[in-house]
Amino acid sequence: MAKLVYRFRGSESLFAPLARTYSRFLESNLRFGVAASGTRFGLAHFLYIYGIIFCYNMPHFTQRIIMQSTHIYDEAFYNAQMKGSYESALGILPYVQKYIDVKSVIDVGCGVGTWLKAWQDMKPDTKVFGIDGNSVDHSLFFIPTECYQRVDLTQDSQQILQNLSFKPNGGGVKPFSLAQSLEVAEHFDAQYAKNFITLLTFLSDVVLFSAAIPHQGGTHHVNEQPPAYWAELFAQHDYVCLDYIRMQVWHNPKIESWYRQNTLVFVHKRQLEHFEGIAPTPIPPYIVHPELWEIYTKELERLKKKLIFRISTIIKRILKAPIKILKKI
Protein backbone atom coordinates (compact mmCIF):
# COMPACT_ATOMS: atom_id res chain seq x y z
CA MET A 1 0.00 0.00 0.00
CA ALA A 2 1.37 3.43 -0.92
CA LYS A 3 2.44 5.64 1.98
CA LEU A 4 0.04 8.52 2.60
CA VAL A 5 1.68 11.86 3.32
CA TYR A 6 -0.20 15.07 4.01
CA ARG A 7 1.53 17.99 5.70
CA PHE A 8 0.33 21.34 7.05
CA ARG A 9 3.25 23.73 6.47
CA GLY A 10 5.93 21.48 7.86
CA SER A 11 3.93 19.79 10.64
CA GLU A 12 4.18 16.01 10.96
CA SER A 13 1.81 14.01 8.78
CA LEU A 14 -1.65 13.77 10.27
CA PHE A 15 -2.62 10.82 8.12
CA ALA A 16 0.47 8.63 8.35
CA PRO A 17 -0.88 6.93 11.52
CA LEU A 18 -4.16 6.32 9.69
CA ALA A 19 -2.36 4.78 6.74
CA ARG A 20 -0.19 2.51 8.90
CA THR A 21 -3.09 1.33 11.04
CA TYR A 22 -5.34 0.66 8.07
CA SER A 23 -2.57 -1.24 6.30
CA ARG A 24 -2.18 -3.57 9.29
CA PHE A 25 -5.97 -3.90 9.56
CA LEU A 26 -6.26 -4.80 5.89
CA GLU A 27 -3.48 -7.41 6.01
CA SER A 28 -5.11 -9.02 9.05
CA ASN A 29 -8.52 -9.23 7.37
CA LEU A 30 -7.10 -10.69 4.19
CA ARG A 31 -5.10 -13.25 6.15
CA PHE A 32 -8.29 -14.59 7.72
CA GLY A 33 -10.33 -14.37 4.54
CA VAL A 34 -12.68 -11.54 5.53
CA ALA A 35 -14.79 -10.26 2.66
CA ALA A 36 -14.23 -6.79 1.24
CA SER A 37 -17.57 -5.61 2.63
CA GLY A 38 -16.42 -6.42 6.15
CA THR A 39 -13.19 -4.55 5.52
CA ARG A 40 -15.13 -1.51 4.45
CA PHE A 41 -17.25 -1.67 7.58
CA GLY A 42 -14.13 -1.87 9.76
CA LEU A 43 -12.55 1.03 7.91
CA ALA A 44 -15.65 3.19 8.33
CA HIS A 45 -15.67 2.50 12.06
CA PHE A 46 -11.96 3.32 12.30
CA LEU A 47 -12.33 6.58 10.36
CA TYR A 48 -15.17 7.60 12.66
CA ILE A 49 -12.97 7.17 15.77
CA TYR A 50 -10.01 8.89 14.11
CA GLY A 51 -12.24 11.78 13.06
CA ILE A 52 -13.41 12.35 16.65
CA ILE A 53 -9.81 12.49 17.85
CA PHE A 54 -8.83 14.90 15.08
CA CYS A 55 -11.77 17.24 15.61
CA TYR A 56 -11.09 17.33 19.34
CA ASN A 57 -7.57 18.56 18.60
CA MET A 58 -8.61 20.94 15.81
CA PRO A 59 -7.96 24.19 17.77
CA HIS A 60 -4.38 23.07 18.45
CA PHE A 61 -3.80 22.16 14.81
CA THR A 62 -5.37 25.43 13.65
CA GLN A 63 -3.08 27.51 15.82
CA ARG A 64 -0.02 25.63 14.54
CA ILE A 65 -1.15 25.98 10.93
CA ILE A 66 -1.90 29.70 11.06
CA MET A 67 0.95 30.93 13.20
CA GLN A 68 3.88 28.60 12.54
CA SER A 69 7.13 30.52 12.16
CA THR A 70 10.64 29.33 11.32
CA HIS A 71 12.53 32.37 12.59
CA ILE A 72 11.61 33.95 15.92
CA TYR A 73 11.84 37.68 16.65
CA ASP A 74 14.04 38.53 13.69
CA GLU A 75 14.02 41.70 11.58
CA ALA A 76 11.07 40.44 9.55
CA PHE A 77 9.08 39.96 12.76
CA TYR A 78 9.66 43.55 13.89
CA ASN A 79 9.23 45.07 10.44
CA ALA A 80 5.81 43.45 10.23
CA GLN A 81 4.54 44.96 13.46
CA MET A 82 6.32 48.33 13.80
CA LYS A 83 3.70 50.61 12.28
CA GLY A 84 0.72 48.97 13.97
CA SER A 85 2.53 48.88 17.31
CA TYR A 86 3.45 52.58 17.21
CA GLU A 87 -0.03 53.73 16.17
CA SER A 88 -1.58 51.51 18.84
CA ALA A 89 0.63 53.12 21.47
CA LEU A 90 -0.45 56.61 20.39
CA GLY A 91 -4.08 55.51 20.79
CA ILE A 92 -3.71 53.91 24.23
CA LEU A 93 -1.10 55.91 26.16
CA PRO A 94 -3.23 59.07 26.64
CA TYR A 95 -5.56 56.98 28.85
CA VAL A 96 -2.62 56.30 31.14
CA GLN A 97 -1.25 59.85 31.07
CA LYS A 98 -4.67 61.14 32.05
CA TYR A 99 -4.27 59.73 35.57
CA ILE A 100 -0.55 59.80 36.38
CA ASP A 101 2.33 62.17 35.70
CA VAL A 102 4.64 59.88 33.73
CA LYS A 103 8.21 61.11 34.16
CA SER A 104 9.97 57.84 33.41
CA VAL A 105 8.94 54.62 31.66
CA ILE A 106 10.54 51.21 31.34
CA ASP A 107 9.28 48.85 28.66
CA VAL A 108 9.90 45.20 29.52
CA GLY A 109 10.06 43.30 26.25
CA CYS A 110 10.32 46.55 24.30
CA GLY A 111 11.19 45.05 20.91
CA VAL A 112 12.53 47.96 18.88
CA GLY A 113 11.00 50.58 21.18
CA THR A 114 7.84 51.67 19.35
CA TRP A 115 5.83 52.21 22.55
CA LEU A 116 8.68 54.18 24.14
CA LYS A 117 8.95 56.32 21.01
CA ALA A 118 5.25 57.12 21.37
CA TRP A 119 5.88 58.33 24.94
CA GLN A 120 8.70 60.58 23.73
CA ASP A 121 6.55 62.01 20.96
CA MET A 122 3.67 62.70 23.35
CA LYS A 123 5.82 64.01 26.18
CA PRO A 124 9.41 64.80 25.08
CA ASP A 125 10.80 65.17 28.61
CA THR A 126 9.85 61.59 29.52
CA LYS A 127 12.84 59.41 30.38
CA VAL A 128 12.49 56.10 28.58
CA PHE A 129 14.32 52.82 28.87
CA GLY A 130 13.71 49.44 27.26
CA ILE A 131 14.90 45.93 28.00
CA ASP A 132 14.53 42.82 25.88
CA GLY A 133 16.32 39.57 25.18
CA ASN A 134 16.54 39.85 21.42
CA SER A 135 19.41 41.08 19.28
CA VAL A 136 18.28 42.98 16.20
CA ASP A 137 19.94 45.57 14.00
CA HIS A 138 20.06 48.87 15.89
CA SER A 139 19.04 50.66 12.71
CA LEU A 140 15.54 49.35 13.35
CA PHE A 141 15.31 50.96 16.80
CA PHE A 142 12.84 53.78 17.46
CA ILE A 143 14.83 54.89 20.53
CA PRO A 144 18.52 55.77 21.09
CA THR A 145 20.65 52.68 21.67
CA GLU A 146 21.74 54.06 25.06
CA CYS A 147 18.09 53.73 26.13
CA TYR A 148 18.18 49.99 25.51
CA GLN A 149 19.71 47.09 27.40
CA ARG A 150 19.75 43.49 26.29
CA VAL A 151 18.54 41.34 29.17
CA ASP A 152 17.60 37.71 29.61
CA LEU A 153 14.07 38.17 30.91
CA THR A 154 13.97 34.65 32.33
CA GLN A 155 16.65 35.56 34.90
CA ASP A 156 15.71 36.07 38.52
CA SER A 157 13.83 39.37 38.85
CA GLN A 158 16.14 40.62 41.63
CA GLN A 159 19.17 40.00 39.47
CA ILE A 160 17.65 41.86 36.52
CA LEU A 161 16.80 44.83 38.74
CA GLN A 162 20.31 44.97 40.18
CA ASN A 163 21.94 44.86 36.74
CA LEU A 164 19.87 47.60 35.11
CA SER A 165 22.15 50.29 33.69
CA PHE A 166 19.48 53.00 34.06
CA LYS A 167 17.46 53.62 37.23
CA PRO A 168 15.77 57.01 37.45
CA ASN A 169 13.79 58.14 40.45
CA GLY A 170 10.22 57.26 39.68
CA GLY A 171 8.86 59.74 42.18
CA GLY A 172 8.20 57.03 44.78
CA VAL A 173 9.74 53.89 46.20
CA LYS A 174 10.09 52.27 42.77
CA PRO A 175 12.61 53.32 40.07
CA PHE A 176 10.08 54.20 37.32
CA SER A 177 6.79 56.10 37.25
CA LEU A 178 5.44 53.48 34.85
CA ALA A 179 6.39 49.98 33.77
CA GLN A 180 4.81 48.61 30.63
CA SER A 181 4.81 45.21 28.95
CA LEU A 182 2.60 44.70 25.93
CA GLU A 183 2.01 41.25 24.43
CA VAL A 184 5.22 39.84 25.91
CA ALA A 185 4.38 37.60 28.89
CA GLU A 186 2.89 34.86 26.70
CA HIS A 187 6.30 34.32 25.06
CA PHE A 188 7.77 32.75 28.20
CA ASP A 189 7.07 29.29 29.57
CA ALA A 190 4.64 29.14 32.48
CA GLN A 191 7.48 28.45 34.92
CA TYR A 192 8.73 32.02 34.38
CA ALA A 193 5.35 33.78 34.68
CA LYS A 194 5.51 34.53 38.40
CA ASN A 195 9.08 35.84 38.13
CA PHE A 196 8.12 38.05 35.16
CA ILE A 197 5.24 39.68 37.03
CA THR A 198 7.44 40.12 40.10
CA LEU A 199 9.94 42.00 37.94
CA LEU A 200 7.24 44.41 36.74
CA THR A 201 6.15 45.10 40.31
CA PHE A 202 9.75 45.79 41.33
CA LEU A 203 10.02 48.45 38.63
CA SER A 204 6.92 50.57 39.24
CA ASP A 205 3.72 50.95 41.24
CA VAL A 206 1.80 51.33 37.96
CA VAL A 207 2.01 48.71 35.22
CA LEU A 208 0.47 48.93 31.74
CA PHE A 209 0.06 45.31 30.70
CA SER A 210 -1.36 43.09 28.00
CA ALA A 211 -0.84 39.42 27.18
CA ALA A 212 -2.34 37.04 24.65
CA ILE A 213 -5.42 35.07 25.64
CA PRO A 214 -5.78 31.31 24.96
CA HIS A 215 -5.85 30.39 21.24
CA GLN A 216 -4.99 33.96 20.19
CA GLY A 217 -1.99 32.60 18.34
CA GLY A 218 1.29 34.28 17.50
CA THR A 219 5.00 33.74 17.11
CA HIS A 220 6.26 31.43 19.87
CA HIS A 221 3.26 31.92 22.17
CA VAL A 222 3.84 29.28 24.84
CA ASN A 223 1.78 30.58 27.77
CA GLU A 224 -1.44 32.14 26.55
CA GLN A 225 -3.71 32.76 29.54
CA PRO A 226 -7.00 34.54 30.40
CA PRO A 227 -6.61 37.96 32.07
CA ALA A 228 -7.59 36.57 35.48
CA TYR A 229 -4.43 34.42 35.48
CA TRP A 230 -2.21 37.52 35.34
CA ALA A 231 -4.44 39.46 37.75
CA GLU A 232 -3.93 36.73 40.35
CA LEU A 233 -0.14 36.97 40.00
CA PHE A 234 -0.25 40.76 40.39
CA ALA A 235 -2.56 40.43 43.40
CA GLN A 236 0.16 38.50 45.21
CA HIS A 237 2.07 41.82 45.28
CA ASP A 238 -0.94 43.93 46.37
CA TYR A 239 -1.67 45.21 42.86
CA VAL A 240 -5.25 45.60 41.68
CA CYS A 241 -6.56 45.50 38.14
CA LEU A 242 -8.10 48.59 36.55
CA ASP A 243 -9.93 47.57 33.40
CA TYR A 244 -10.90 50.99 32.07
CA ILE A 245 -8.98 51.14 28.80
CA ARG A 246 -10.42 48.29 26.75
CA MET A 247 -13.94 49.60 26.27
CA GLN A 248 -12.66 53.10 25.47
CA VAL A 249 -10.49 51.85 22.60
CA TRP A 250 -12.59 48.83 21.57
CA HIS A 251 -13.81 50.41 18.32
CA ASN A 252 -10.66 52.35 17.41
CA PRO A 253 -9.42 50.88 14.09
CA LYS A 254 -6.02 52.55 14.46
CA ILE A 255 -5.23 50.27 17.40
CA GLU A 256 -4.37 46.64 16.74
CA SER A 257 -7.21 44.37 17.85
CA TRP A 258 -5.09 42.36 20.31
CA TYR A 259 -4.24 45.54 22.26
CA ARG A 260 -7.89 46.55 22.32
CA GLN A 261 -8.73 43.09 23.59
CA ASN A 262 -6.03 42.65 26.25
CA THR A 263 -4.76 45.96 27.65
CA LEU A 264 -5.12 46.43 31.42
CA VAL A 265 -3.58 48.62 34.11
CA PHE A 266 -2.30 47.12 37.36
CA VAL A 267 -1.75 49.50 40.25
CA HIS A 268 -0.37 49.03 43.73
CA LYS A 269 -3.04 49.74 46.32
CA ARG A 270 -1.11 52.73 47.67
CA GLN A 271 -1.41 54.45 44.28
CA LEU A 272 -5.15 53.94 43.75
CA GLU A 273 -5.88 57.52 44.77
CA HIS A 274 -4.45 58.69 41.43
CA PHE A 275 -7.16 56.78 39.55
CA GLU A 276 -10.12 58.54 41.06
CA GLY A 277 -13.49 57.23 39.91
CA ILE A 278 -12.15 53.93 38.57
CA ALA A 279 -13.22 50.84 40.48
CA PRO A 280 -10.84 47.87 40.63
CA THR A 281 -11.80 44.75 38.70
CA PRO A 282 -10.79 41.68 40.76
CA ILE A 283 -11.45 39.26 37.88
CA PRO A 284 -10.99 41.02 34.51
CA PRO A 285 -13.35 39.60 31.85
CA TYR A 286 -12.01 37.11 29.35
CA ILE A 287 -13.24 38.60 26.07
CA VAL A 288 -12.42 38.13 22.39
CA HIS A 289 -12.36 41.02 19.96
CA PRO A 290 -14.69 40.48 16.97
CA GLU A 291 -11.94 41.28 14.47
CA LEU A 292 -9.76 38.46 15.77
CA TRP A 293 -12.75 36.13 15.95
CA GLU A 294 -13.58 36.85 12.32
CA ILE A 295 -10.00 36.20 11.16
CA TYR A 296 -9.81 32.82 12.84
CA THR A 297 -13.33 31.79 11.87
CA LYS A 298 -12.64 32.44 8.19
CA GLU A 299 -9.33 30.61 8.35
CA LEU A 300 -10.91 27.66 10.11
CA GLU A 301 -13.66 27.43 7.49
CA ARG A 302 -11.06 27.50 4.72
CA LEU A 303 -9.06 24.75 6.40
CA LYS A 304 -12.17 22.64 7.00
CA LYS A 305 -13.08 22.73 3.31
CA LYS A 306 -9.53 21.84 2.33
CA LEU A 307 -9.41 19.05 4.90
CA ILE A 308 -12.75 17.56 3.83
CA PHE A 309 -11.59 17.50 0.22
CA ARG A 310 -8.28 15.85 1.13
CA ILE A 311 -9.93 13.27 3.40
CA SER A 312 -12.53 12.36 0.78
CA THR A 313 -9.76 11.88 -1.79
CA ILE A 314 -7.76 9.69 0.59
CA ILE A 315 -10.81 7.61 1.58
CA LYS A 316 -11.63 6.93 -2.07
CA ARG A 317 -8.10 5.68 -2.65
CA ILE A 318 -8.17 3.56 0.50
CA LEU A 319 -11.51 1.95 -0.36
CA LYS A 320 -10.20 0.98 -3.78
CA ALA A 321 -7.16 -0.74 -2.29
CA PRO A 322 -8.90 -3.95 -1.04
CA ILE A 323 -10.45 -4.55 -4.47
CA LYS A 324 -7.08 -4.21 -6.21
CA ILE A 325 -5.45 -6.55 -3.70
CA LEU A 326 -8.23 -9.14 -3.96
CA LYS A 327 -7.94 -9.16 -7.75
CA LYS A 328 -4.27 -10.04 -7.44
CA ILE A 329 -4.98 -13.00 -5.12
N, C-alpha and C positions, 0 to 999 in steps of 0.2 A: 504493500500500500504506500502511495506517495506521501511524503512528509508534508504536513500542513503548516505553513508559516504565515502569520498575520501579525504585523507589528504596528503599534501606535507610536510614531516618532521615536523609535529607539527603545521603547519598553520591551520587556520580554514577551514572547509570543503568548497570547491568551488562549490560543486554540491547540497548541502543541500537546498539552495534557489531554485534551479531548481526543486528539488523533491517536495518541499512544494507547489510551484506555479502550477506545473503540476497536483498535487493531487487535488488542489482546482478546477482547470480547468476541470479535468476529472469528478469530482462530479457534477459540474454545467451542463456539457453536458449530463450526464446520467439523471439528474433530469428533463431535458427538452426533453429527448428522442432523442438526436442527434445521428445519426448513427456513427458507428466506423470509417467509412471513413472520416467523417467530423472531428472527434477527431484527426485522424492522420494528417489531413491537418493543424489543429490548432497547434498541437505539432511541426510539421515541421517549421511552421512560428515562433513559440516561440524559438525553438532551434537556428534558424537563427539569431534572435535578440540577444540572449544570447551569441552566438558565437562571434558576432561583439564586444560586450562589453568585453568579455574575451580576445580576441586578442588585443584589444586596450590597455589592462592592462598587456599584456604579459611581457614586460620588467621589470615591478615592481615585478611580481610574480617570474620571473627568478632570479632576484637579491636575493629575499628572500629565494628561494629554494637553490641556490648555496652557499650563504654565511651565512646562519642562524647559530648563535652560542649561546649556553646556558650560557657559562661562558665568561666574558669579561676581557681581559688583565691579564689572570692568567699565571701560570708557563708554561702551555702547549702552550699558545699563543707565549710567548717569545722563548721557546725552538724551536718552529717551524720556527722562522724567524731569529734566531741568526746568523747562518753561512752565509746565503744569504745577510743579512744586513751588516755584517762586510766586506765581499768580495766586495760588492757594494761600500762601503765607500772607500776602497783601490783603486777602479777603478775611482772614481769621484773626490776625494779630491785633487789630483795633479793638476787638472784644476783650482782649486781655489788658491792653493799655488803658482801657476805660476805667479799670478798677485799681490798678497798681502803677506806681511810678517806676518804670523799668529803667534802671541805670546800668545794669549789667546782665548779660544773658549767656548761658552756656548751653550748647546744643549737643546732646549725647547721641551719637550716631548721625553726625551732621552731614554726611555725604560730601558734597562739594560746597556746602555752605549757603544754599539758596534761602533758607529761612532766616539765617543770620544777616544776609544781605538785605532782606526785606526789613528787618529791624533797623539797620543802618540807614536805609532810604527813608523810613518813616520818622526816625529820630536819630539824626547824625551823631549826637554825643553819646549814644549807647555803646558801652564797651561789650564787645562780642568775642566769644571764644568757642571753638568747636573741637570735639574729639571724636575719633572714629578709628576703626581697625583696618581700614582699607588703604591701599597705596595706589593712587591714580595720578595722572599727569597734573602738576600744579597749574598748568595753563587752563584747566577746566574750572578752577576754584573761583567762587564768587566773592571770597574774602581774602585779605592778605595772608600769605603763608605763615606769618608770625602769629596769626590768630588761630592757628590749627596745630593740634598735637596728635600724632598717631598713637593710639592706645589700644591694648587688648582689652576689650570690654568684658571679657569673661574672667579677668583677674579679680581678686578680692577687692571689694569696694573701698576699704580703708587704704589699701595699697595704691589704688588709682588716685584717690584724693590726695594722698601724700606726695605723689609724683607729678601732680599738675604743675605745669610751668607758669600758669597764670591764675592768680587768686585775688580778685578785687574784693573790696568790702561791699557786701551786698546790702548794707544798710541795716543789718540785723546780726543774728548769730551764725548765719550761713554765708558762704563766700559770694553767692550770686543773688540778685533780686529775683531772677527767674531761671529755672531749668526747663528745658524743653526736649522732648524726644518723640518724634513723629514717625509712626510706622516702622519702628526699629525693633521693639521687644520681641516680636514674633520670629525674628531671625536667629534667636538663641534657643538652644535646647532648654527644656523645662527645668533642668537642674540649676540653670543660671538665673532663672526668673526672679527669685527672692533677692539675690545679690544685686541684680540690675536695678530693681526698685529701691533697694537700700541706698545704692549710689545716688540716685536722683534725690532722695530725701536728705542725703548728706550735703548736697550742693545748694539747695534752696528750699525755702518754706512754701514756695508756689511752683507747681510743676504743670506745664502744658503737655498733655500726653495723648497719644493715640496709638492703637495697635490693632492689627488685623483680627477680625472675628473668624470663627471656624468656617472652613470651606471658602474663604475669600479668595485664596490662591495668590501666588506671587513667587518671585525668585527666592528660593531657599527659605520658604516659610515652614518652620519646624515646630512652632508652638503657638498656633492660632487659638485664641481663647475669647470667651465672652467678656464684656466689660467688667462684670462682677468679679471675675477672677483677679483682675488687676486691682480693683477697688479693695478687695480683701487684703492684698499684700500691702497696699498703701496704709490701710487702716491699722496695721500692726505697728506703724510709726506715728499714729495719731493724726493721720491726714484724712480729710473727708473729700468726697467727690462733689464737685459742682458741675452739673450737667446743664449749662445754660447756653452753650455755643451751638450745639447741633441744630436745634430747631430754628435758630436765627440765620443759619447759612444753608439750611437744607435745600432750598430752591435756587441757590446761587450757582449758575452754570460755569462761572469762572473758577470755581473751586473744585478740585478733583473729588469724585463721589466718595472715595474711601475716607478722605478727611472729613467730609460732611457727615459721614456715617459714624466715625469713631472718636472724634476729638472731644476730650474732657479736660477739666482743670482739677487738680488735686491740691488742696491747701491744708497746711498745718492748722490745727484748731486755734492757735494763738493769733493767726492772721485772718481769721474769718471776718473780723470787723471791717476789713477793707472791701469786702464783697457784700455790702449792705443791700438787703432786699432779695438776696439769692439764698434759697433754702438748700441745704445739703441733700444729696440723693444717695442714701446708703447702698442701694442696689441699682446701679445705672441700667436702663433697659437695653436689652439685646435686640437691636433693630438692623434691618437690611435696607440699604438705599435702593429705590426702584431701578435706578440706572444700572447698578451692578446686577440686580436680579434679572433684568432684561437681557444683559449680555450673556450671562450664564445659561439662561433658559433657551435662548436662540442657539447657543453653541451645543447644548445638550440635545436639542431637537435635531440639529444637523448630524451629530454623531450617532444618534439613534437610527436615523434613516440609513446612514452609511453602514452601521452595524447590522441592521436587519437585512440589507442587501447582501452583505458579505456572508452572513450566517446562512441565508437561503441558498446562496451559491454553493457553499461548502456542504450543506445538507444534501443537496441534489447530487453532488459528486460522491458523497459517502453512501447514499442509498443505491447508487448504481454499482458500487464496488462488489457487493455480494453476488449480483447477477453475473458480473464478468468473471468472478472467481469460480462460481458454480459451472459456468460454461466450459471452463478449462479442466474441470475434474472429469 
